């Protein structure tokens, strides 16, 4: 085992994990004058952001859009030279495959929770719409310290709202179960409004009024020409250009304190000495690394569950295909379909259509929390069931030019009731260990801006500034669904 040439006492920080959170942390550390080594277990950086190509067209095989109403992701893209490649979706019009047909995605709701019954006309049955109207007459439903989104909304507005709209929207973000997902962590603005209103629809209308008063302009979501998978690559390039070291194929197996002011990090036959460490890996790996020096944090992270999913990307000759207008569609689980969403990538992102006007690219997703059987099937079967569902939903019956199945095993952390309290406890334990910080999707939000905000807060914590950590712990970043898709 060789000791890496990393002298102590020089402001050297090791970042464990080369996903977007770890890379953002490294980028911020370097801007603050630290020396940085990033250790990534896999053979590439980027985590759940994965660029590639199919039938000669550049696409994303992981996350494909980022929330633009938060500043972190768009600002970082600009900092690393991607400003000219930022593009909003070419269309934000999506559908929902419900009650036997593709129906326009309704407006006037907060993650599927409407301000009025009329907002969901066409998506819900007459009985479902009538049930929403009863909300104004019901006694107050307390949300307490936290509550499941599905249970609370169903009690106020009826299960049909949850099953037909809230569930597919939340499922698109977390691949989870709306009846288990925390309202405080997953839909924080709704939780805060529900605390002060007797009526849920009234609470939603207040949220909408505040949004209108703020007059936010510009797109809600943003993509990057060539795919958002290009963002971590550009950040990594910037990190290296600033003198940071990024080592792939370097799984960390040991993390131990070394004296009062240092750390010893073991990755294969490499030993790195550092003044501080940022742990930016998923909860199971983080728990293993923290067990020796922060056992309380490790025990909490052991309890974080994950959902697995797969993305099926299909490329077709455009001639002879005729998709509905819009960016794609969502599928409520109650419909009993295999796919949970489809993105019409060539229609959603103008740069895909521009690269090859004769090729049509779309993708589907399968897999939700607790669903393991479907993900155990081989790639050919997942392509087959995707084509079958697409044919029934859209009439598309062409043979694809090329297909690719991308599996994200344990890819999405779940935010059950009480998640915010667990995160607070993790950070309480971490705060007791000098020179240690954590960040990533399992803490304050699963979207790209949330991961970057988590990274920045972790870096600031190392410098003694706890404002970012405290703000995120109190107010997690709400991750929205990018219209249709994943």
N, C-alpha and C positions, 0 to 999 in steps of 0.2 A: 504494500500500500504506500503510495507516494504522497508526500505533503505538497500541496499546491503552493506556488510562490505568491502568497497573499500575506504580506506583512501586517501585523496587528497595529491598531492605533492610528489608522489612516482613514477612518471613515468608510470602511469597506462594508457593504451590505450584500448579503446573499438573498436572492429572491428564489424561492422554491416554487416552480411552476411557470411555464411559458405560454399560458393562455392569455387572453386579452387583459385580465386583471393583473397578472404578474408582469406583463410587458409594460402596461401603463404605470405600474409601481416603479419599474426600473427607469422608465422615461422621466418620471418626476424626481426620482432620487438623483439622477445624473444632472438634472436642471438645478438641483440644490447643492451640487458640488461633491456628491458622494461617489465613491468607486463602487461598481456594481458587477456582480456575477449572477447570471440567471442559470439555474439548473433545471432542465426539462427532461422528464423521464422518457418521453416518446422521441421519435426521430424527426419531429417537426414542431414548430411553434404554431400557436393559434387556437388550440383547444377546439371549441365547438364552432369556430369560424374556419371553414374549409373551402378554399377556391378550387376550381377544376374546370374541365371542359367536357362537353358531350356533343358528338357529331360536329366537332370543330368550333363549337360556340362556348364562350366562357360563361360559367354559372357558379352558383354557390351550392355546395352539398351539405351545408349546415345552415345556421341563421342567415337570413337574406335581407333583413332590413333593421334599422335602428331608429329609436325614438328621437325625433328632432326637437321636440318641445323641452327636452332636457339638454343642457349645453355640452355635457362632457364628451360624448362620442363625436359629434360634429366638430367640436373645437380641436380634439386630438387629431382627427383626420386632417384638418387644415394645418395643424402644427407639423405634421410629418409629410406635407407636400401633396395631399390628396384633394385639396380644395376644389380644383378644377374638375375633378371626377365625381364630385357629389351630385347625385341626381335624385329628385323625388320620384315616386311612382308615376308612371304615365297615366294610370287610372287608379282611383281610390274606390271605385264602385265594385262592391262584392255582393255575393248571394249567400243564401243559406238553403241547403237541401233538406226541406222539411215538409212533412205532410204530403209526400208524393211528388213534389215539384221543386225546382229551383226558384226561390222567391227573393226579391231584393232585400239586402240587409237593411233593417230599419235604421232610421236616424233617431236622435233624441233619446239616447239612453246612456247610462254609465256602466260599462262592462256588462251590457245586457239588461240592466235594471232601468225601466222606463220612468219618465216623469209623468206620463199620462198613458192611459190604456190605448188611446188612438195611435200612439207611436208604434205599437206592435201589431196594428191591423194588417191582416194578410199573413202574418207569421203564426199567430195564435188562433185557436178556435174561438167561436163566439162565447163559449163558456169560459175559456181562459181570459178573454178580455173583460168579461163581466166580473170575474174574480178579482182582477186588478182594481176595479172601481170600489171594492169593499175596503180597500186599505184606509181610506179617509175615515171610516167609521169604527175601525178596530182600536182597542185600547193600546197604549204604548207597549212596545216590545223592547225590553232592556238589552243592550248589547254587552254590558259588563266590561270586563277587562279585554275580552276578545270573544268572537263568535264565528261559527262557520258561515261562509257566504250563502251556501245553498239552503241551509236550514232557516236562516233568518229571512231570506228573500221569499222562500216558499211560505213561511208563516204569515208574511205580510201580503204577498201578491199571488200566491198559489204555485204549485209545483210546475205548472206548464211553462211559466216564465223561466224558471231555472232550467228545466229539461230541454227546452227548445232554443234558448238563447244564451243564458248565463253559462251553462255547462260547456257548449262548444267554444265560446269566447275564452273562458278561463282555461279550458282544455288545450286551446291553441297556444297558450303561454306556458302552462305548467305540465301539460299532459297528465293532469290530476283530476281529482273528484271534487266537484264544487261543494258537495255536502261535507267535505273534510277540510277544504282550504280556508285558511284564516282570512277574515275580512280585514282585520287590522293590518296584516302584512301585505296581502295581495291587492286589496282595494282600499287603501288607507283614507282616501278622500271620502269615500262612502261611509266608512266607519266613523270618521269624525263628524260627518253631517248627521248620521243616524243617532249619535249620542245626544243631539240637541233638538231632535224633531220627533213628534209623535207619529207622523205619517212618513213612510219611506218615499212615496212619490213626491211629497213636498220637499224632502231632503234632496232628492235628485234635481228637482227644479231649482233649488238654491245653488247647487253645484253648477248647473248650467248657466244661471244668471251671473254667477261670479266669473265664469269662464268668458261669457259675453262681455262683461265689464272690463276684463283684462285685455280684451281685443287682441288676443294672440293671432298673429298672422303667419303666413308661411306654411309649409307642409308639416303634417304631424309626424310623418316618417321620412326617412332618407335612405337611399341606397348609394352604392359606389359603382361607377362604371367598371365592369369587370368582376363585380361581386364584392360584398363587404368582407369576404375572406381575404381581400387585399389589405385590409386595415392592420391586422397584426403583423403581416409581412413588412409593411411600411414602418410600423413602430419599431420592429426588430432591427430594420436597416438603420433607423435613426439612433437606436440604442448603441449599435456597433460603431456608427460614425462618431459618436460622442465618447468612445472609449470603453463602453460597456462590453462585457464578455457574455456570450450566450452559448451554453453547452447543451446540445441535445443528446439523447441516448444516455442520460445521466440520472437514473432514478436515485433519489436520496433515501438511504437506508438508516441513517442515524443522525439525530440532532441533539446535541448536548451542550450545556453551558460549560464554559472553560474559564475558570476564574471569575472574578466579580464583573468583568466588563467584556467578555468575549464569548464566542460560540465556535464549536467544532462541528462541521457538517461533512458527513461521509456520503459520497456518491460513487459506488463501484470501488475502484482502486484509488480514487481521488479523495483527498482530505483537504477541505477548504476552511481556513480560519476567517472569522468575520467579527465585526463589532456589533452587528445587528442582523436580524433575519426577518424577512417577510414570507409567511407561509401562504401561498396563493394556489392551493390545490383543492380538489373536492373534499368533502367532509370525511369520507373513510380514510383517505390518504393523510389528511391533516391530523385526524385522530391518532393514527399510528405514529406520526412524527412527534406529536406533542405529548405523548403518554409519559415520557420520562420527566419532562420539565414542567409541564402544565397538565397534570392528570385530570383536574377538574374540567378543563376545557375539552380534553380528549373524550371524557365520559359524555359530555353534552353532545359533541359532534358525532359520537357513535350512534346517537338516536336519530340523526337526520336520514330520512328515507329518500330514495330516488325513483324516478320513472324512466323506463326505457322506451325508445321509439325508433322507427326507421323511416327514411325518406326515399321514395322511389321517383327517380328522375327519368323522364321519357322524352325522346326527340322524334319528331315526325316531319315528313315533307308537308309543307304548308298547303300545297295544291291538293285539293280534295278533302281538306279538313275544315270544319266549320264549328268553332267554339262559340258559346254565348259571349256577349260583351262582358267586360269587367276583368277584375284581377283574380277571380276564382271563387271558391265557395267553401263554407264550413258545413260539417255534418254533425247534428246532435247525436249523442250515443243512443238515445231512445229509438232512433231510426233503425238500429240493428245492422248498419252497414259495416264493412271492414275498414274502409278509409275514414279518417276523421276530418280531412281537409284536402283541397287541391288548389294549387297556385298555378295560374296561367302565366308562367314566367315571361314568355315573349310578349304578352299583352301588358303585364305589370311594369316591366322595365324596358324603357325605350332602347337602351344600348344593346339588349339582346336581339331585338328585332332589327336594329341597324347593322349588327355584325353579320347577320345572315337572314335576309328577308325571306328566303325560301325554306327556312327551317323553323318549326314550331316547337318550343320547349315548354313542358309543364311538369309539375311534380305533385305527388300525393304523399300523405303521411299516414302511418299506422302506428298503433301502440298507445296505450294510456296506462296510468298507474294501476298496477295489479294485473295488467294483461301480459301474460308471458307466453301463452300458447301460440299466438299469431306470430310473435317475433322469433319463435323457434323454427318456423317454416323456412324453406330455402328461398333464395332470391327469385328463382323462376316463378315460384308460387306467389310471392308478393307482387311481382309484376302482373301476373295473371289476374289476381283479385282486384288490383288497381284498375286494370283495363276493363274488367267487368263492371265495376262500379262507375267508372267514367262513362262507359257506354250508356248505362242506364240513366245517369244524371244528365249527360250532355248530348248523347247520340254519337259520340266519337267512337268509330269502329275501325280506324286505320291500323295498320301494322307499324309499330315504331321502327325507326331507323336504328336506334340504339337505346339501351336502358342501363341504368345504374342504380343499385340499392346501397344506401349508406346507413349503417346501423349505429345508433348512439345508445350504447348500453349504459344504463345508469347515468343518463345524460342530463336529466332535469331534477334538481332538488325540489322536494315537496315542502310547502309552507302550511302545515296544519295549524289548528287553533293552538295558541300559545307559542307560536314560533318566535314572536318578538321577545318574549321572556327568555327563551332559550338563547337567543343571540346576545341578549344583555348579560346573561350568566357567563357565556363564553368569553365575552370581552372583560368581564370582571376578573376572571381567572387570568386572562392574558395580561391585563394591566399590572398584575403582581410580579410579572417576569420582565426585568429590564431588557431592552433591546429586542423585543419580540412584538410582531404585529401580524394580523391575519386579514385576508380579503378574499373575495370571490362571490360566486352566484348564490352560495348557501346562506348568505347573511342578510342582505338588504334589498334584494331584487335580482331577477334572473336576466334582465335585459342587458344590452351592451353598455348603455350609460350607467346603469346601476353598478355593474362590475367595475367600471372605471372610477366612479365615485367612491366605491369601496376601497379601491387601490390608493386613491389620493388620500383618503382619510387614514389609511394604515401608515402611509409615509409621514403624514403630519403627526401622527401619534408618536412615531419614533423621535420626532423633534420636540416632543412635549406639548404639542398643540392637540387637544382632545376635542375641539369644537366639531370637526367633521365626523368623528366617531359618534359623538353624542347626538348630533343632528340626525345621522342615519339610523341610529338605534331607536330614536324617538319617532322618526318619520321616514320609514323605508320608501324606496323609489317604486312607484307603481309601474308595472310593466304592462303595456297595452298590447292588444293583438293587432298585427299589421294588416288588417283588412281581411285577407284570406290567405291561408298558408300557414307557415310556422314562424 
